[in-house]
Amino acid sequence: MKSVKETLLERRSIRRYEREAISDEQMELIYEAIRNTPTSYNGQQFSVIDITDQELKEQIYKLTNQKQIKTCNHFLLFLADYNKITLISEAENIDMPEFTHTADGLIVGVVDATLAMMNAVTMAESLGLGTCPIGYARTVAPEALSSLMKLPPKTFIVCGLAIGVPRETPDMKPKQPVSLVVHKNSYRQDSEAMLDELKEYDSTISAYNRTREGDKTDNDWASHIVGYYREAMNYRMLRALQRRGFDITL
């Protein structure tokens, strides 16, 4: 089993997996890590669907075009979930407010589901398994995937996670330096110095993309990320959320 330091500091996204199965014991540890996720109010506003059926994975692959979904051993979908609290509230005659219609309700569900995914990532990585978070599971075809997963109202997909026995060890992607990530006591006020560091990081990413193993690109960091934002403007996620019972008005 890897140390905490190795697990967190040597993590990389794995997109190619062996056919070897993950043991039941390993999956139980991952489930327990998920179950022990810290959540807002201990409300546990999340659920997870573990997909092992190959036909289902193939269908999700057709929607997302993410090959690691069909080749991984387990594909987990992390959901924001207010269906469970709604069920018991109705059964116990507890007046349920429309928390799902608030920005905080949306944020709480997303944070809970995201923390659960990171617990799963950490446990899986510590066991020597490979993982790859897939946000595209949320955005590419939310209605089709929700229907395929038979999701009840007041739930929606936050992220997917491919897990399997790694078949590759890709180069570590450079991350922003601590000085750009961790601000002390207040947000940094030295914008010019920050900009210099951001430009240096942008150049580092460009060099990485030109020299990394596997497919090489000329992508820098800034224009590539802004290009993703531009593409994501077409996702119409608010409408998809409204159809799932999250009509954000407050």
C-alpha positions as a Markdown table, in Angstrom:
| # | Residue | x | y | z |
|---|---|---|---|---|
| 1 | Met | 0.0 | 0.0 | 0.0 |
| 2 | Lys | 1.4 | 3.4 | -0.9 |
| 3 | Ser | 2.1 | 6.1 | 1.7 |
| 4 | Val | -0.1 | 9.2 | 2.0 |
| 5 | Lys | 2.8 | 11.2 | 0.5 |
| 6 | Glu | 3.2 | 8.9 | -2.5 |
| 7 | Thr | -0.6 | 8.6 | -3.0 |
| 8 | Leu | -1.2 | 12.4 | -3.1 |
| 9 | Leu | 2.1 | 13.7 | -4.7 |
| 10 | Glu | 2.6 | 11.1 | -7.4 |
| 11 | Arg | -1.0 | 10.9 | -8.6 |
| 12 | Arg | -1.6 | 11.2 | -12.3 |
| 13 | Ser | -4.6 | 10.5 | -14.5 |
| 14 | Ile | -4.5 | 7.0 | -16.1 |
| 15 | Arg | -6.4 | 6.4 | -19.4 |
| 16 | Arg | -5.1 | 2.9 | -20.3 |
| 17 | Tyr | -5.9 | -0.1 | -18.2 |
| 18 | Glu | -5.1 | -3.8 | -18.0 |
| 19 | Arg | -7.9 | -6.3 | -18.4 |
| 20 | Glu | -7.1 | -7.5 | -14.8 |
| 21 | Ala | -10.0 | -7.2 | -12.4 |
| 22 | Ile | -10.0 | -5.1 | -9.2 |
| 23 | Ser | -10.6 | -7.4 | -6.2 |
| 24 | Asp | -13.7 | -7.3 | -4.1 |
| 25 | Glu | -11.6 | -6.4 | -1.1 |
| 26 | Gln | -10.1 | -3.4 | -2.9 |
| 27 | Met | -13.5 | -2.2 | -4.0 |
| 28 | Glu | -14.9 | -2.5 | -0.4 |
| 29 | Leu | -12.1 | -0.3 | 0.8 |
| 30 | Ile | -13.0 | 2.3 | -1.9 |
| 31 | Tyr | -16.6 | 2.1 | -0.9 |
| 32 | Glu | -15.8 | 2.6 | 2.7 |
| 33 | Ala | -13.6 | 5.6 | 1.9 |
| 34 | Ile | -16.6 | 7.0 | -0.1 |
| 35 | Arg | -19.0 | 6.3 | 2.8 |
| 36 | Asn | -16.7 | 8.1 | 5.2 |
| 37 | Thr | -16.6 | 11.3 | 3.2 |
| 38 | Pro | -17.0 | 14.5 | 5.2 |
| 39 | Thr | -20.2 | 16.3 | 4.1 |
| 40 | Ser | -22.1 | 19.5 | 4.8 |
| 41 | Tyr | -24.2 | 19.1 | 8.0 |
| 42 | Asn | -23.5 | 15.4 | 7.8 |
| 43 | Gly | -26.3 | 15.5 | 5.2 |
| 44 | Gln | -24.5 | 13.2 | 2.9 |
| 45 | Gln | -26.0 | 14.9 | -0.1 |
| 46 | Phe | -24.5 | 12.5 | -2.6 |
| 47 | Ser | -24.7 | 9.0 | -4.1 |
| 48 | Val | -22.5 | 6.9 | -6.3 |
| 49 | Ile | -23.3 | 4.5 | -9.1 |
| 50 | Asp | -20.7 | 1.8 | -9.7 |
| 51 | Ile | -20.8 | 0.6 | -13.3 |
| 52 | Thr | -19.2 | -2.7 | -14.2 |
| 53 | Asp | -21.6 | -3.9 | -16.9 |
| 54 | Gln | -19.6 | -3.7 | -20.1 |
| 55 | Glu | -22.6 | -3.0 | -22.3 |
| 56 | Leu | -23.5 | 0.0 | -20.1 |
| 57 | Lys | -19.9 | 1.2 | -20.2 |
| 58 | Glu | -20.0 | 1.0 | -24.0 |
| 59 | Gln | -23.1 | 3.0 | -24.1 |
| 60 | Ile | -21.6 | 5.7 | -21.9 |
| 61 | Tyr | -18.5 | 5.7 | -24.1 |
| 62 | Lys | -20.6 | 6.3 | -27.1 |
| 63 | Leu | -22.1 | 9.4 | -25.4 |
| 64 | Thr | -18.8 | 10.8 | -24.2 |
| 65 | Asn | -16.1 | 9.4 | -26.5 |
| 66 | Gln | -13.9 | 8.8 | -23.5 |
| 67 | Lys | -12.1 | 5.5 | -24.2 |
| 68 | Gln | -11.1 | 5.0 | -20.5 |
| 69 | Ile | -14.7 | 4.5 | -19.6 |
| 70 | Lys | -15.1 | 1.3 | -21.7 |
| 71 | Thr | -11.6 | -0.1 | -20.8 |
| 72 | Cys | -11.6 | 0.6 | -17.0 |
| 73 | Asn | -12.8 | -2.1 | -14.6 |
| 74 | His | -15.1 | 0.1 | -12.6 |
| 75 | Phe | -16.7 | 3.4 | -13.7 |
| 76 | Leu | -18.1 | 5.4 | -10.9 |
| 77 | Leu | -20.6 | 8.2 | -11.3 |
| 78 | Phe | -20.8 | 10.7 | -8.4 |
| 79 | Leu | -24.2 | 12.3 | -8.0 |
| 80 | Ala | -25.5 | 15.3 | -6.0 |
| 81 | Asp | -28.5 | 13.6 | -4.3 |
| 82 | Tyr | -31.5 | 15.2 | -2.5 |
| 83 | Asn | -33.8 | 12.3 | -3.4 |
| 84 | Lys | -32.9 | 10.3 | -0.2 |
| 85 | Ile | -33.7 | 13.2 | 2.2 |
| 86 | Thr | -36.9 | 13.9 | 0.2 |
| 87 | Leu | -38.0 | 10.3 | 0.6 |
| 88 | Ile | -37.7 | 10.2 | 4.3 |
| 89 | Ser | -39.0 | 13.7 | 4.8 |
| 90 | Glu | -42.2 | 12.8 | 3.0 |
| 91 | Ala | -42.5 | 9.5 | 4.9 |
| 92 | Glu | -42.1 | 11.3 | 8.2 |
| 93 | Asn | -44.3 | 14.2 | 7.3 |
| 94 | Ile | -41.4 | 16.7 | 7.5 |
| 95 | Asp | -42.0 | 19.8 | 5.5 |
| 96 | Met | -39.1 | 19.8 | 2.9 |
| 97 | Pro | -38.0 | 23.3 | 1.8 |
| 98 | Glu | -37.0 | 23.8 | -1.8 |
| 99 | Phe | -33.3 | 23.8 | -1.0 |
| 100 | Thr | -32.6 | 22.4 | -4.4 |
| 101 | His | -33.8 | 25.7 | -5.8 |
| 102 | Thr | -31.0 | 27.7 | -4.1 |
| 103 | Ala | -27.4 | 28.3 | -5.2 |
| 104 | Asp | -26.2 | 26.9 | -1.9 |
| 105 | Gly | -28.2 | 23.7 | -2.3 |
| 106 | Leu | -26.5 | 23.2 | -5.7 |
| 107 | Ile | -23.1 | 24.0 | -4.2 |
| 108 | Val | -23.6 | 21.7 | -1.2 |
| 109 | Gly | -24.5 | 18.7 | -3.5 |
| 110 | Val | -21.5 | 19.4 | -5.8 |
| 111 | Val | -19.1 | 19.8 | -2.9 |
| 112 | Asp | -20.3 | 16.6 | -1.2 |
| 113 | Ala | -20.1 | 14.5 | -4.4 |
| 114 | Thr | -16.6 | 16.0 | -5.3 |
| 115 | Leu | -15.2 | 15.2 | -1.8 |
| 116 | Ala | -16.6 | 11.6 | -2.2 |
| 117 | Met | -14.8 | 11.3 | -5.5 |
| 118 | Met | -11.5 | 12.5 | -4.0 |
| 119 | Asn | -11.9 | 10.0 | -1.2 |
| 120 | Ala | -12.3 | 7.3 | -3.8 |
| 121 | Val | -9.3 | 8.6 | -5.8 |
| 122 | Thr | -7.1 | 8.6 | -2.7 |
| 123 | Met | -8.0 | 5.1 | -1.6 |
| 124 | Ala | -7.8 | 3.6 | -5.1 |
| 125 | Glu | -4.4 | 5.3 | -5.7 |
| 126 | Ser | -3.1 | 4.1 | -2.4 |
| 127 | Leu | -3.9 | 0.5 | -3.4 |
| 128 | Gly | -1.8 | 0.9 | -6.6 |
| 129 | Leu | -4.8 | 1.3 | -8.9 |
| 130 | Gly | -5.1 | 4.0 | -11.6 |
| 131 | Thr | -7.9 | 6.6 | -11.8 |
| 132 | Cys | -9.1 | 9.2 | -14.2 |
| 133 | Pro | -11.8 | 11.8 | -13.2 |
| 134 | Ile | -14.1 | 12.5 | -16.2 |
| 135 | Gly | -16.1 | 15.8 | -15.9 |
| 136 | Tyr | -17.4 | 15.3 | -19.4 |
| 137 | Ala | -19.8 | 12.7 | -17.9 |
| 138 | Arg | -21.6 | 15.7 | -16.4 |
| 139 | Thr | -21.8 | 18.0 | -19.5 |
| 140 | Val | -21.8 | 16.0 | -22.7 |
| 141 | Ala | -25.3 | 14.5 | -22.6 |
| 142 | Pro | -26.8 | 15.0 | -19.2 |
| 143 | Glu | -30.4 | 14.0 | -20.1 |
| 144 | Ala | -29.4 | 10.8 | -22.0 |
| 145 | Leu | -27.0 | 9.7 | -19.2 |
| 146 | Ser | -29.5 | 10.5 | -16.5 |
| 147 | Ser | -32.1 | 8.4 | -18.3 |
| 148 | Leu | -29.6 | 5.6 | -18.8 |
| 149 | Met | -28.8 | 5.6 | -15.1 |
| 150 | Lys | -32.5 | 5.8 | -14.2 |
| 151 | Leu | -31.9 | 8.8 | -12.0 |
| 152 | Pro | -34.8 | 10.1 | -9.8 |
| 153 | Pro | -35.6 | 13.8 | -9.6 |
| 154 | Lys | -33.4 | 15.9 | -7.3 |
| 155 | Thr | -30.2 | 14.1 | -8.4 |
| 156 | Phe | -27.7 | 15.0 | -11.0 |
| 157 | Ile | -24.3 | 13.8 | -12.2 |
| 158 | Val | -21.3 | 15.8 | -10.9 |
| 159 | Cys | -18.4 | 13.7 | -12.2 |
| 160 | Gly | -17.3 | 10.3 | -13.3 |
| 161 | Leu | -14.3 | 8.3 | -12.2 |
| 162 | Ala | -12.6 | 5.5 | -14.1 |
| 163 | Ile | -10.7 | 3.0 | -12.0 |
| 164 | Gly | -8.6 | 0.1 | -13.1 |
| 165 | Val | -5.2 | -1.6 | -13.0 |
| 166 | Pro | -2.9 | 0.9 | -14.8 |
| 167 | Arg | -1.3 | 0.0 | -18.1 |
| 168 | Glu | 0.7 | 3.2 | -18.4 |
| 169 | Thr | 2.7 | 5.6 | -16.3 |
| 170 | Pro | 2.3 | 8.9 | -18.0 |
| 171 | Asp | 4.5 | 11.9 | -17.3 |
| 172 | Met | 3.5 | 14.1 | -14.4 |
| 173 | Lys | 1.7 | 17.2 | -15.5 |
| 174 | Pro | 3.2 | 20.4 | -14.1 |
| 175 | Lys | 1.0 | 22.2 | -11.6 |
| 176 | Gln | 1.0 | 25.8 | -10.6 |
| 177 | Pro | 3.6 | 26.6 | -7.9 |
| 178 | Val | 2.5 | 26.8 | -4.3 |
| 179 | Ser | 2.9 | 30.6 | -4.4 |
| 180 | Leu | 0.1 | 30.8 | -7.0 |
| 181 | Val | -2.2 | 28.3 | -5.2 |
| 182 | Val | -1.8 | 29.1 | -1.5 |
| 183 | His | -2.5 | 32.7 | -0.4 |
| 184 | Lys | -1.6 | 33.6 | 3.2 |
| 185 | Asn | -4.1 | 35.5 | 5.3 |
| 186 | Ser | -5.6 | 37.3 | 2.3 |
| 187 | Tyr | -5.6 | 37.0 | -1.5 |
| 188 | Arg | -2.3 | 38.2 | -3.0 |
| 189 | Gln | -2.2 | 41.8 | -3.9 |
| 190 | Asp | 1.0 | 41.8 | -6.1 |
| 191 | Ser | -0.8 | 41.3 | -9.5 |
| 192 | Glu | 2.3 | 42.0 | -11.5 |
| 193 | Ala | 4.4 | 39.4 | -9.7 |
| 194 | Met | 1.5 | 36.9 | -10.0 |
| 195 | Leu | 1.3 | 37.6 | -13.8 |
| 196 | Asp | 5.1 | 36.9 | -14.1 |
| 197 | Glu | 4.6 | 33.6 | -12.4 |
| 198 | Leu | 1.6 | 32.8 | -14.5 |
| 199 | Lys | 3.5 | 33.5 | -17.7 |
| 200 | Glu | 6.3 | 31.3 | -16.5 |
| 201 | Tyr | 3.9 | 28.5 | -15.7 |
| 202 | Asp | 2.3 | 29.0 | -19.2 |
| 203 | Ser | 5.7 | 28.4 | -20.7 |
| 204 | Thr | 6.3 | 25.3 | -18.6 |
| 205 | Ile | 3.0 | 23.8 | -19.8 |
| 206 | Ser | 4.0 | 24.5 | -23.4 |
| 207 | Ala | 7.3 | 22.8 | -23.0 |
| 208 | Tyr | 5.7 | 19.8 | -21.3 |
| 209 | Asn | 3.1 | 19.4 | -24.1 |
| 210 | Arg | 5.9 | 19.5 | -26.7 |
| 211 | Thr | 8.1 | 17.0 | -25.0 |
| 212 | Arg | 5.8 | 14.6 | -23.1 |
| 213 | Glu | 5.5 | 10.9 | -23.9 |
| 214 | Gly | 2.6 | 10.0 | -26.2 |
| 215 | Asp | 0.6 | 12.5 | -28.1 |
| 216 | Lys | 2.4 | 15.9 | -28.3 |
| 217 | Thr | 0.7 | 19.3 | -28.8 |
| 218 | Asp | 1.6 | 22.9 | -29.0 |
| 219 | Asn | -0.9 | 23.9 | -26.4 |
| 220 | Asp | 0.0 | 26.4 | -23.7 |
| 221 | Trp | -2.1 | 26.7 | -20.5 |
| 222 | Ala | -4.0 | 30.0 | -20.8 |
| 223 | Ser | -5.3 | 29.7 | -24.4 |
| 224 | His | -6.1 | 26.0 | -24.0 |
| 225 | Ile | -8.1 | 26.6 | -20.8 |
| 226 | Val | -9.9 | 29.6 | -22.1 |
| 227 | Gly | -10.7 | 27.6 | -25.2 |
| 228 | Tyr | -12.4 | 25.0 | -22.9 |
| 229 | Tyr | -14.4 | 27.7 | -21.3 |
| 230 | Arg | -15.5 | 28.9 | -24.7 |
| 231 | Glu | -16.6 | 25.4 | -25.7 |
| 232 | Ala | -18.3 | 24.9 | -22.3 |
| 233 | Met | -20.5 | 28.0 | -22.9 |
| 234 | Asn | -22.6 | 25.8 | -25.2 |
| 235 | Tyr | -23.3 | 23.1 | -22.5 |
| 236 | Arg | -26.6 | 24.8 | -21.2 |
| 237 | Met | -26.1 | 23.2 | -17.8 |
| 238 | Leu | -28.7 | 25.4 | -16.1 |
| 239 | Arg | -31.5 | 24.0 | -18.3 |
| 240 | Ala | -30.3 | 20.4 | -17.6 |
| 241 | Leu | -30.2 | 21.1 | -13.9 |
| 242 | Gln | -33.7 | 22.6 | -14.0 |
| 243 | Arg | -35.0 | 19.4 | -15.6 |
| 244 | Arg | -33.4 | 17.4 | -12.8 |
| 245 | Gly | -35.3 | 19.4 | -10.2 |
| 246 | Phe | -32.7 | 22.1 | -9.4 |
| 247 | Asp | -34.4 | 25.4 | -10.4 |
| 248 | Ile | -31.9 | 27.9 | -9.1 |
| 249 | Thr | -33.8 | 31.0 | -8.1 |
| 250 | Leu | -32.2 | 32.0 | -4.7 |
